[in-house]
Amino acid sequence: TPVPNAREGVIGVVQVRGRVLPVIDVRVRVGLAAAEPTPDTRLVVVRLGERVVALRVDRARELVRLEPEQVEPPPDLVAAGSGGLVCGVTRIRGRTLLVIDLGKLIGEERVHGE
């Protein structure tokens, strides 16, 4: 369900287990162009403190829980280029993953000069 006059990236609301959640398009929040949903598009429900939202992502292969000692600071160029959205990097099973600052992604913090 679309939300009139919502801030950039909030594309609507969805009901999940009896609770109405805002849906945030991650592509738009990170400065990419919006894309039409595909069969691979997923909603990932996340919680930060008391705030619960659904993130629309292009694809989700798996979700992993990281311990703080598994995350290293990102290279300066990556951190600066992401507007502070990338807060760390980690390696899991031979893959390098970027760790996103969920507070900046779903919160009131500004991303990419909004």
Secondary structure, 3 states (H helix, E strand, C coil): CCCCCCCCCEEEEEEECCEEEEEEEHHHHCCCCCCCCCCCCEEEEEEECCEEEEEEECCCCCCCCCCHHHCECCCHHHHHHCCCCEEEEEEECCEEEEEECHHHHHCCCCCCCC
